[in-house]
């Protein structure tokens, strides 16, 4: 199965499998935009890069949570009312207010099944803990990660999108005996070194996650784009794992999972 991955910047990316298109967390504010997170402010340091057609004909949107660096007004404007959308509880009102109708709210461990363009898609909301400090995680609020199984009659691919989380053993335990073909981790070590403490994965956490989950391919996102993303991509590269694929903002790459059969 061929999976095309296009990184728009930050947490925003698009997955394409033939004519099936899935988009995640649209935040499209311009470089220089300052976002107010109440307990801190952060400037966008890189421009999102996308074409006018990138967000057309999206079959399924996945929204991990409602923070402005994952879901902003420009991003929401790209969500067609005809698209299916899966979100967590705290992003539902934000989306509903903008007229998005085909919304499904998933709590942790809940699942939703779709049949779209000859593919069966099983979506499971998995735990995302948005902070190494329990107080910071509580203030940051709940978000979702997503585990996807996308299949047709011949093959399937299993994708884990972490959302904004840090490494915790209870998250890893959820994946016991599960296969992960593609891991998309939200990196950046957000707010590392501040009183708030680290809010997203850093390279050391990613190394542990890779060791425990043994994914076939890892495509990091959520680094560089905003001031509060503190760990640069060079630190991720220093992990020196050939399974880690760095995709530049605005670029699309194809990854082939040619040994994944539906019967496996």
Secondary structure by P-SEA (a helix, b strand, c coil): cbbbbbbcccccbbbbcccbbbbcbbbbbcccbbbbcccccccccbbbbbcccccccccbbbbcccccccccaaaaaaccccbbbbbcccaaaaaaaacccbbbbbccccccccccccbbbbbbbbbbbccccaaaaaaacbbbbbbbbbbccccbbbbbbcccccccaaaaaaaccccccbbbbbccccccccccccccccaaaaaaaaaaacccbbbbcccccccccccccccccccccccbbbbcccbbbbbbcccccccc
